[in-house]
Amino acid sequence: MSNKKQLPEWEKEFNRVKNNSIYFLEVYYNQIYPDKKVALSKEEKQAFFDKYKGVPLFEDMDKWAAYTKEIKRLKNEGYEDWEIL
């Protein structure tokens, strides 16, 4: 595949799950195991997110700058890290 923007939907979802432990917990684990649901506080979510988050790689500084600017904008709007990534 030459263009990453044309990834199949399942692969986009997989990439999000593998890099966002809170997304995995809320969307998958708690649905598959409703009798073992895990409820975390905001602080616990942030700690787990920080522990397992992936590090994005960029081809050039312009893409990194745009990414950083977008993350900052979303945080200013009140989104948490695990809601953004």
N, C-alpha and C positions, 0 to 999 in steps of 0.2 A: 504494500500500500504506500503510495507516494505522498498522499496528502492526509495529514493527521486529522483534519477537520471532517473527513469523510469516514471516520470510524463507524462501524456498526453500533447500533444503540446498546447492545449487550456489552460491547467492549468499553464504551463510555461509562456505563454503570459499574463495570468491574473496576475500572481505574479509580472511580470515586470511592468505591467500597474499600479498595486496598490501601488508599491513602487517608481515609477518614474513619477512625475507629468509632466515633460517635454516630456517624451516618450508618455504619454497619450495625451498631447496637440497636438503634431506634428503628431502622427500616427492615432489618433482617432478623437479628437474634431475638428481639422481643416479640416478633411476629411468629417465628418458628417455635419458640418455647414460651408460650404465654403463661405457663405455670411457674416459670423461672425468670420472669421479667426483672430487668435491672433498671432502677430509677436512680439517677445521679443528680447531685446538686450542680449548679452552674460551675462552682469551683472544681468539683470532681470531673466534670466534662472537660474543662480546660486542661486539667492535669493529664487526663488520658489522651486528649487530642495532642498535646505537646509531646507526650511520650512516644506516640506512634505516627506522627504526621510525616508525610513524604516531603522531600525537598524538590521543588520544580527546577528544571534545567532550561536554560534559554540559549538560543543560538546567537543572540546579540544583545547589547546593552539597551537598545531601544525597546525591545520586547520586555526586558526586565523592568525598565522604567515604567512602561505602560501597565504592567502587571502590578507593580508596587503602588502606583497611583490609584488603580481600581480597588485594590485591597484597602487602602487608606480611606477611600470614599465610602466603601461599604461599612467599614468600622465606624466612621463618623455618623452613618445613618443608624447605628445601633446594632448591627449584625455581629454575632459572635464568630470566632474563627471557624468553628465546626459547621456553621451555617453557610459560610462563604465558600469553603473549599470542598 
